[in-house]
């Protein structure tokens, strides 16, 4: 079953990831990508750019566009993993391994369920 692991970030995490968490962050993602590639569970993964990101809303007065990726919260989507795993328990186990999960949620959702 395919699951989307959506990784949220915070400004605090981004600052720490660029300094004291940089090595741990890189080891965690590189290791997980190698493992998931070897097992055949990795479908796709991407970091999402904050450059040129926009938030679009519509209402009776028209289209409203603001600079993104920030919405009404302190958290923003930083990237994702699309995995094809045996079930929700495996997807949750993978999500818990992200360093980012200490600072913001990692959302796990089944695709096309």
Buried (B, 14 or more C-beta within 10 A) or exposed (E): BBBBBBBBBBEEBBEBBEEEBEEEBEEBBEEBEEEBEEEEBBBEBEEBEBEEBEBEEEEEEEEEEEEBBBEEEEBBBBBBBBBBBEEBEBBBEBBEBBBBBEBBEBBBEEEEE
